[in-house]
Amino acid sequence: MVDGWDIVILAIKGLVVLALLALAPMIFVLAERKILGRIQARVGPNRVGPRGYLQTFADAMKLGAKEDLIPPGGDKLIFWLAPLFMAVPAATSLSVLPIGPEVEIGRTIGLWVTDLNVGVLLILAMGSLAAYGPVMSGWSSNSKYAHFGALRSSAQVISYEISLGLAVLAVLMYAGSFSLVDIVNSQKQMWHIVPQILGFFIFAASAVAETNRPPFDLPEAETEIVAGYHVEYSGMRWAMFFLAEYANMFVASMLVTILYLGGWNGWTIPGLEGIMGVMWTLLKAFFFIFVYFWLRAVLPRLRYDQLMGFCWKILLPAGVLNLFLVAILRTIWS
Amino acid sequence: MSDLACTWLGLMATIFGLGTVLLRSPVHSALSLVMVVFHVAGLFVLMGAGFLAALQVIVYAGAIIVLFLFTMMLLNLEQHDNEPHMHRYQKWLGFPLGGALLIEATWIALAQANPSETLLGKYSPERLSELGGTAFGIADAMFTSYLLPFEVAGVLLLAASVAALSLARKPDEDIMKAMPDMVSDAAGSMTQPSVQESKLNQSPTERGDNH
């Protein structure tokens, strides 16, 4: 069954994921700075290239040319490994995200790298590994700011994982499968956001917290602990933390799209299902990335006790309630 | 191909397992344990049990060992603190007990003509695909034959977490006993307004116009 073309197609898909991992953050950073600028009534980057579009490429070159500092007194091996523990799970999660339906180009090709029958669980597993990067970098940096950032990050990621998992569980009950492709296909009639609007908000809030983005960016709160767990990093190692953060944002946005907003389901032109599907998926995902920037611009950072209280006292009971309601709905409607 | 992957994963799991036991720094040991968990998850994938692999990574790597690391960082265990604090009999009992386990496992594996089939019990690959996958197989076992142990384990874990909470709350109560004012503040039952309260209740003119 496996012939040369299958291997070529798989290699192309793999390259697309790697390109996404490297290029998407560059575009997102520029978009973020431009949008933040607009919201805060200023221009944003506008010097490098036409209207500042080449700013992130200039930044990337600067980061590549910077000296790679390793703080004395820390643990060098773990300091060296920590950025990898950030970037590799992010790239792995990207590989199971379907961005479009199956298309016919000589043969039937699914627009995903691999359709695992435990796709959702793989992404949750990779998300739970996101705690290691901050913990390892914070511990090995031999710096009290990094240490505080790591402690905050691990507590935050472990807590919000639970409410995230509860929200995902309700979706799985509806779809009856762990495969992301099956979950999208189960939303042909109705998107999951309709019966699970509560679960949608729980998932969205937990996803923002899981990616350590404002207003939940306590681990890298620059006004309190400088830059948190990656304060001692420089150059390309720091860039890997940055890359992982934006890749995780992309994964979270895609996941919201796939789990709640019907993935590639939407209005299509007959014959162009593939292109329209990809367009719908990316449009929905990009909207959520915009929401990330929006939240950063308009909301102040939470206090640490508020952050923990929000998870354990609001999201967790709401998640259980959501699960309960969805179970009842599922029983009535089926 | 799958034999090669199996050998590689088993070899790496063993090497990192030795690292977990032998490395001096507790943080290095914990990270070796993470790698053991990954490689064992890889073995599960090779056996077609992707669900188990994902659960292994989520539960062990994602929650338990992160908590180990969290605790080590919180207590800030230093590298020079590597004096062996083991129990007097630990060293002498460890080898015979470990050896006994190894002999038992080897004996079970060798005694069967087709060990994998016997060890699988009633969940053979055919039965699993009939049920719809590993996830369904685990659910089938957990909610039929092992329902009671499963529920008892749940109650046990709940009791443990309640116990942990009550232990963690102890110092708070001691502080409250020592300072009765704080208790009334925290409970919100004000018999008489405290200093801050009376300040807040003043009218703007009484506070003065110094803002």
Interface residues (C-beta under 8 A of the other chain):
Chain A: D75 L77 I78 L81 L116 N117 V118 L121 L122 L124 A125 G127 S128 L129 A131 Y132 V135 M136 G138 W139 H147 A150 L151 S154 A155 V157 I158 E161 F178
Chain B: S25 V27 H28 L31 V34 G50 F51 A53 A54 L55 V57 I58 A61 G62 A63 V66 L67 L69 F70 M72 M73 L74 G133 A135
